[in-house]
């Protein structure tokens, strides 16, 4: 039995468009496949997966830095998913690259080395999917210096 149970309901609007219901107070999100299957009227499932990875990594980094009373804002994250065919010829997410950008120079953040060594391990989504999809992580400061 899990600690928490999260439920999301998807209701088909038409063809490959689905309304995604999260909770009463959260607005409904419409997803859709890109052409030729869908019309691209919303994010695709792969885009939603990328968003979940990027959001979780960003949250984890922000939480870890704020524990030390550091202000890295504004954070920015880009997640790229490589989609292709597996050995059986089926379309799959083959690998992902997440790139986090701090909003300040690294020199302004105390305990940054410690945070960078640990924060990814606390990202629920990335740690869960990386068991089957390789996820590479890069971190840069606001000056473009690669920290990890």
N, C-alpha and C positions, 0 to 999 in steps of 0.2 A: 504494500500500500504506500502511496506517495504522500509526502508532506502536504502538498497543495495539489489541487486539481484545477486546471484551466480549461474552460470550454469556449470554443468559438463555433458559431453556426454559419454555414454557407447556404444561401438560398439562390437557386438559379433564376436569373432574370430572363435571359434568352441566350441561346447558343452557348458560348463559352464565358459569358458574363455571369458573375456571381456577386451577390451582395454578401459581405462578410460582417456579421454581427458579433461584436466583442462583449459588450456589457451595456446596460441601460444608459449610462452617462457618456459613452464613447460613440462618436458618430460612425455611421455605417460606411464601410469602404467597399467600393466596387472593383473587382479584379476582372481581368480579361486577357485572353491570349492575343499575341500580335497576329497580324495577317500572315498567312492565309486562313488560319483556323478561326481567329476572332477578329475584332476590329480595333484592338489596342486602346479601348476606352478606359483602361485602368491598368495598374501594375500587373505583370504576369506572376505566376507562382515563383519563378526563379528570381525575379526582382524583389518579391516579398521576402524570400530567403536571404538575399543579399542585405536587405534593409534590416532584418532581424539580427544578422551577424554584426553589421556595422553599429546598430543601435546598442546592442549588448556590450560590445567592446568599448564603445564610447562611454557608456554608463559606468562600466567597470573601472576604466581609467580615471574618470572624473571622481568616482567614489573614493578610489585609492588615494588620489592626490588631496582631496578635501579632508581625508582623515588626518593629514599633516597640515591642514589649514592653508593649502596652496590653491591658487586661482589660475588654472591653465586656459581659461576661456578667451576666445571662443574656439571650441574644438570643432574639427571637421574630419569626416571619415568618408573614404571612397572604397567601395567593395566591388571587385570585378570577379565574375564567375565565368570560367571557361566551360562551355557546354559543347559536348560532342558525343560520339558514339562509343559505347563500351565494347568489350570483346564479343558480346552477343549482338551487336549492331543496334542497341537501343540507346536513345538519347538520354544522357545523364549529365549532371554537374560533375565535371571531372576534377576541378580544383578551384580554389578561391584565393584571391589576394586582397587583403584588407590593408589600407594605408590610412593611418591616423595622423592628423596634423594638430599640434598644439598651437594655441593662439598667442603664445609668448615665447621668448627665447628660453632655452633649457637652463641657462645660468640663473634665471629668476625663480627657479623651482627647487626648493629644498627636498632632499630624500628622493630625487627623481630616479636614481639608479635602482634603489630598493623597490620603488613602485613599478618600474619597467620590468623588473625581474619577476614580479609576482602577479600583476593585475590580470593577465590573460587567464590564469588558472581559475579565477573567480567568475569568468564569463560563462554563464549557464548554457547559452545557445551555442557559442563557438565550441566549447568543450564537448558538447553533445554531438554536434554534427561532424566535428573533426575526427570522430571515431570511424567515419566512413568516407568523408571528403577531406582531402588535404587542404588546410587553411594556412597560408603564409601571412605573417603580420609584419608590417613596417611601421615605425613611428618616426616622425620628423618634428622638429620644433619650428617656430614661426620664421626662422631664418633659412629654413630648408636643409638644416643639418640633420642627417640621419642618425637617430639615437638608438635604433634597434632594427 
